[in-house]
Amino acid sequence: MRILVTGGSGYIGSHIVLELMELGHSILVVDDMEKGNEKNLFPGNDFIKGKIEDPQILEQVFAQKIDAVFHFAAWKAAGESMTDPVKYTINNLNGTNALIAAMVKHNCDYIVFSSSAAVYGAPKYLPIDENHPLEPENYYGYTKLGIEENLKWYYHLKGIKSANLRYFNAAGYDPKGRIQGIENSPANLLPIIMEVASGMRKNFTIFGTDYETPDGTCIRDYIHVSDLAKAHILALNYIMSNNECLTVNLGSESGYSVKEMTDLAEKIVGKPIPHNLGPRRAGDPAKLLASSAKAQNVLNWKPRYSDAETLLTTMWSLYKNIKV
């Protein structure tokens, strides 16, 4: 198949491209490269530099027959979305709506959408399943929910079949070492720890040590990016085979605390990783854990690489070679 991957040189997008390449698909990557990495543009794939909200770029893309879309082109910093909502409206909402309109115009009926656990907001119960109330607490989460709702309408009105994949905390790197470009300006814990360990940052802060958890620090559900990539392929196969939409969580169902991850990272890198202890951040719940039962049952998907040691080891194998 001819497959479009928006944001395909970014952290998650590049791992999906690898999966698609292994399956022999013809791939077109579109990326404005603001968060992408040229090292993750692989030989043999086509590439167009540009923004998906640009009508000329979309016409250039869909001038060729596109069979399916994997959509990763979005801003994703929750805090920034609260201070610069216009940026997130233009890219996340307007850009995706323009992409969907181009799909309708050019008879492309399948899209796998990179959604987020941010659509749920603060947990009402744990683990969070797909029936949990949808009450995002930041504008980023709202944009993801808005796109999901829009895709529902386009299924009923225009027959667009979508898979909405709600990630928890993506981490790790390709276990085979094929990814060479690191994530640009990460906002999540594990890449920040790796940046400190490799000398790219001086230190990091553990926010909150007085939560009602065994060691007082937040507990989060981490999912290896290669496990995510496999789920995306299975999701596309599902919506194409069944001609219906799909919404599933993608998490490991295992929780690790900030302190656990910091201690294990120090063991793996073989040295102390400088960090400070700070107060809680507003809006950070003590625990976030996913239920991925639906993905496991419907897609026959199971995480292979999402244990803490594999997550951190595959990251350090890349970060340790960075020249500062």
Phi, psi and omega per residue, in radians:
M1 nan 2.733 3.027
R2 -1.660 2.059 -3.007
I3 -2.152 2.296 3.053
L4 -1.622 2.282 3.056
V5 -2.114 1.842 3.086
T6 -1.418 2.446 -3.052
G7 1.166 0.538 -2.985
G8 -1.336 -0.093 3.041
S9 -1.796 0.047 3.120
G10 -1.421 -3.064 -3.016
Y11 -1.044 -1.013 -3.117
I12 -1.358 -0.739 -3.106
G13 -0.973 -0.706 -3.106
S14 -1.165 -0.579 3.095
H15 -1.234 -0.604 3.071
I16 -1.179 -0.684 3.099
V17 -1.016 -0.735 3.106
L18 -1.031 -0.774 3.125
E19 -1.076 -0.745 -3.141
L20 -1.163 -0.653 3.103
M21 -1.100 -0.724 3.138
E22 -1.075 -0.516 -3.139
L23 -1.522 -0.043 3.045
G24 1.474 0.286 3.140
H25 -1.325 2.711 3.005
S26 -1.526 2.195 -2.935
I27 -2.117 2.340 2.989
L28 -2.055 2.082 3.100
V29 -1.728 2.284 2.987
V30 -2.073 2.214 -3.085
D31 -2.730 2.401 3.091
D32 -1.472 -0.108 3.051
M33 1.206 0.208 3.061
E34 -1.205 -0.588 3.070
K35 -2.081 -0.039 -3.115
G36 -1.441 3.065 -3.117
N37 -2.387 2.158 -3.094
E38 -1.033 -0.480 3.123
K39 -1.136 -0.301 -3.109
N40 -1.793 0.334 2.974
L41 -1.726 1.856 -2.950
F42 -1.554 2.480 3.106
P43 -1.004 2.505 3.112
G44 1.722 -0.249 3.099
N45 -1.800 2.675 3.073
D46 -1.538 2.629 -3.081
F47 -2.447 2.342 3.006
I48 -2.188 2.193 3.092
K49 -1.543 2.155 3.125
G50 2.909 3.040 -3.123
K51 -1.729 2.502 -3.083
I52 -1.271 -0.256 3.069
E53 -1.448 -0.029 3.140
D54 -1.501 1.986 -3.095
P55 -1.010 -0.629 -3.138
Q56 -1.151 -0.669 3.095
I57 -1.120 -0.771 -3.128
L58 -1.128 -0.671 3.090
E59 -1.128 -0.701 3.103
Q60 -1.099 -0.709 -3.131
V61 -1.158 -0.918 -2.999
F62 -1.503 0.043 2.995
A63 -1.116 -0.468 3.015
Q64 -1.687 2.712 -3.086
K65 -1.272 2.018 3.091
I66 -1.848 2.195 -3.099
D67 -1.535 -0.548 -3.110
A68 -2.760 2.748 -3.089
V69 -2.170 2.361 2.905
F70 -1.938 2.142 -2.941
H71 -2.000 1.918 -3.134
F72 -2.171 0.054 -3.060
A73 -1.408 1.652 -3.139
A74 -2.771 2.604 2.935
W75 -1.354 2.576 -2.972
K76 -2.443 0.245 3.123
A77 -1.536 1.956 -3.052
A78 -1.039 -0.785 -3.127
G79 -1.094 -0.786 3.131
E80 -1.084 -0.613 -3.118
S81 -1.096 -0.416 3.138
M82 -1.449 -0.373 3.138
T83 -1.781 -0.374 -3.139
D84 -2.369 1.118 -3.094
P85 -1.119 -0.472 3.141
V86 -1.073 -0.738 3.105
K87 -0.990 -0.722 -3.104
Y88 -1.344 -0.509 3.047
T89 -1.159 -0.828 -3.077
I90 -1.109 -0.842 -3.047
N91 -1.438 -0.975 -3.016
N92 -1.234 -0.903 -3.072
L93 -1.427 -1.022 -3.096
N94 -1.093 -0.737 -3.128
G95 -1.080 -0.789 -3.135
T96 -1.178 -0.687 3.102
N97 -1.088 -0.683 3.091
A98 -1.133 -0.692 3.109
L99 -1.101 -0.792 -3.139
I100 -1.110 -0.718 3.124
A101 -1.074 -0.685 3.106
A102 -1.169 -0.633 3.073
M103 -1.076 -0.771 3.117
V104 -1.073 -0.808 -3.099
K105 -1.045 -0.637 -3.019
H106 -1.888 0.308 3.010
N107 1.018 0.752 3.008
C108 -1.809 2.048 -2.884
D109 -1.827 -0.001 -3.010
Y110 -2.281 2.287 3.114
I111 -2.447 2.302 3.003
V112 -1.816 2.046 -2.978
F113 -1.849 2.268 3.072
S114 -1.383 1.656 3.100
S115 -1.687 -2.748 -2.984
S116 -2.769 2.637 3.006
A117 -1.167 -0.189 3.091
A118 -1.101 -0.260 3.102
V119 -1.177 -0.348 -3.078
Y120 -1.482 -0.517 -3.036
G121 1.286 -2.711 -3.125
A122 -1.113 2.357 -3.072
P123 -1.179 2.277 3.029
K124 -1.512 -0.437 3.068
Y125 -2.765 2.851 3.138
L126 -2.276 2.564 -0.135
P127 -1.246 2.732 -3.137
I128 -1.349 2.157 3.032
D129 -1.932 -3.116 -3.036
E130 -1.239 -0.200 3.101
N131 -1.598 -0.015 3.117
H132 -1.052 2.512 3.076
P133 -0.930 2.526 -3.135
L134 -1.769 1.692 -3.083
E135 -2.394 1.233 -3.100
P136 -1.012 2.504 -3.095
E137 -1.838 0.038 3.049
N138 -2.472 2.842 -3.039
Y139 -1.189 -0.562 3.053
Y140 -0.976 -0.880 3.113
G141 -1.049 -0.661 3.101
Y142 -1.090 -0.711 -3.135
T143 -1.103 -0.674 3.133
K144 -1.162 -0.739 3.115
L145 -1.149 -0.706 3.116
G146 -1.056 -0.690 3.115
I147 -1.183 -0.729 3.078
E148 -0.995 -0.800 -3.129
E149 -1.116 -0.692 3.127
N150 -1.123 -0.705 3.126
L151 -1.127 -0.570 3.059
K152 -1.056 -0.784 3.133
W153 -1.103 -0.726 -3.110
Y154 -1.203 -0.427 3.029
Y155 -1.178 -0.812 -3.107
H156 -1.245 -0.614 -3.037
L157 -1.587 -0.605 -3.020
K158 -2.260 0.019 3.064
G159 1.364 0.293 3.083
I160 -1.287 2.124 3.107
K161 -1.667 2.212 -3.083
S162 -2.180 2.606 2.945
A163 -2.015 2.010 3.116
N164 -1.707 1.954 -3.056
L165 -1.871 1.937 -3.059
R166 -1.612 1.782 -3.112
Y167 -1.359 2.654 2.884
F168 -1.714 -2.096 -3.075
N169 -1.762 1.797 3.124
A170 -1.305 2.407 -3.139
A171 -2.738 3.105 -3.141
G172 1.470 3.020 3.057
Y173 -2.423 2.871 -3.109
D174 -0.814 2.075 -3.118
P175 -1.067 -0.382 3.126
K176 -1.498 -0.044 3.069
G177 1.299 0.403 -3.081
R178 -1.475 -0.273 3.086
I179 -1.555 2.226 -3.117
Q180 -1.964 -0.289 -3.109
G181 -1.757 2.194 -3.133
I182 -1.404 2.876 3.110
E183 -1.146 2.369 3.133
N184 -1.514 2.274 3.065
S185 0.878 1.011 -3.120
P186 -1.189 2.659 3.096
A187 -2.047 -0.014 -3.090
N188 -1.685 2.796 -2.996
L189 -1.039 -0.943 -2.956
L190 -1.129 -0.791 3.063
P191 -1.130 -0.525 3.079
I192 -1.165 -0.742 3.057
I193 -1.009 -0.751 -3.133
M194 -1.153 -0.643 3.105
E195 -1.136 -0.654 3.077
V196 -1.174 -0.784 -3.119
A197 -1.071 -0.571 -3.105
S198 -1.587 -0.024 3.104
G199 1.576 0.108 3.134
M200 -1.335 -0.461 3.060
R201 -2.229 2.747 3.128
K202 -1.382 -0.684 -3.114
N203 -2.877 3.119 3.027
F204 -2.457 2.981 -3.079
T205 -2.068 2.322 2.954
I206 -1.555 2.001 -3.053
F207 -1.587 1.822 3.081
G208 1.664 2.109 3.104
T209 -2.203 0.217 -3.069
D210 -2.151 0.458 3.080
Y211 -1.304 2.802 3.094
E212 -1.433 1.177 3.085
T213 -2.314 2.888 -3.070
P214 -0.954 -0.644 -3.140
D215 -1.981 0.118 3.070
G216 1.535 -0.122 3.140
T217 -1.857 2.804 -3.080
C218 -1.041 2.580 3.054
I219 -1.961 2.302 -3.118
R220 -2.292 2.756 3.119
D221 -1.718 2.051 -3.126
Y222 -1.866 2.447 3.133
I223 -2.219 2.253 -3.120
H224 -1.198 2.427 -3.047
V225 -1.110 -0.504 3.086
S226 -1.262 -0.540 3.002
D227 -1.181 -0.681 3.048
L228 -1.027 -0.799 -3.085
A229 -1.040 -0.764 3.123
K230 -1.072 -0.708 3.133
A231 -1.103 -0.619 3.123
H232 -1.103 -0.731 3.132
I233 -1.130 -0.773 3.116
L234 -1.096 -0.644 3.136
A235 -1.156 -0.728 3.098
L236 -1.089 -0.784 3.121
N237 -1.029 -0.671 -3.110
Y238 -1.136 -0.888 -3.065
I239 -1.212 -0.489 3.104
M240 -1.331 -0.649 -3.112
S241 -1.302 -0.630 -3.039
N242 -1.762 -0.174 -3.119
N243 0.909 0.798 3.093
E244 -2.580 2.930 -3.123
C245 -1.516 2.913 -3.081
L246 -2.596 2.410 3.012
T247 -2.318 2.124 -3.133
V248 -2.480 2.634 2.946
N249 -1.373 2.603 3.002
L250 -2.259 1.805 3.091
G251 -2.589 3.034 -3.092
S252 -1.619 -0.242 -3.046
E253 1.170 0.215 3.078
S254 -2.047 2.331 -3.126
G255 -1.871 2.379 3.063
Y256 -2.219 2.420 3.137
S257 -1.427 2.848 3.101
V258 -1.040 -0.740 -3.140
K259 -1.162 -0.721 3.106
E260 -1.018 -0.794 -3.129
M261 -1.158 -0.674 3.119
T262 -1.142 -0.799 -3.137
D263 -1.105 -0.747 -3.137
L264 -1.191 -0.663 3.105
A265 -1.069 -0.729 3.115
E266 -1.086 -0.653 3.102
K267 -1.157 -0.738 -3.096
I268 -1.215 -0.730 -3.113
V269 -1.449 -0.259 3.052
G270 1.363 0.442 3.125
K271 -2.846 2.811 3.072
P272 -1.130 2.546 3.079
I273 -1.979 1.911 -3.015
P274 -1.017 2.284 3.101
H275 -2.679 2.769 3.117
N276 -1.989 2.793 3.035
L277 -1.840 2.198 -3.091
G278 -2.204 3.082 3.114
P279 -1.281 2.909 3.061
R280 -1.029 2.619 2.976
R281 -1.642 2.504 3.114
A282 -1.038 2.342 3.054
G283 1.522 -0.008 3.121
D284 -1.530 1.915 3.079
P285 -1.272 2.751 -3.119
A286 -1.125 -0.697 -3.087
K287 -2.382 2.465 2.954
L288 -2.343 2.022 3.131
L289 -2.313 2.430 -3.103
A290 -1.671 2.622 2.789
S291 -1.790 2.055 3.106
S292 -1.862 0.365 -3.089
A293 -1.020 -0.687 -3.110
K294 -1.125 -0.791 3.127
A295 -1.088 -0.687 3.139
Q296 -1.171 -0.680 -3.111
N297 -1.346 -0.786 -3.037
V298 -1.385 -0.695 -3.062
L299 -1.760 -0.107 -3.028
N300 0.967 0.784 -3.077
W301 -1.888 2.446 3.073
K302 -2.555 2.299 3.130
P303 -1.089 2.407 3.112
R304 -1.916 -0.504 -2.958
Y305 -2.031 0.199 -2.907
S306 -1.642 0.246 2.979
D307 -1.273 2.718 -3.013
A308 -1.028 -0.734 -3.074
E309 -1.151 -0.740 3.114
T310 -1.158 -0.717 3.090
L311 -0.935 -0.924 -3.046
L312 -1.304 -0.637 -3.140
T313 -1.133 -0.751 3.138
T314 -1.200 -0.488 3.071
M315 -1.275 -0.813 -3.082
W316 -1.144 -0.536 3.115
S317 -1.056 -0.445 3.088
L318 -1.626 -0.816 -3.042
Y319 -1.198 -0.500 -3.077
K320 -1.173 -0.313 -3.118
N321 -1.675 0.055 -3.107
I322 -1.300 2.294 3.087
K323 -1.607 2.089 -3.089
V324 -1.594 nan nan
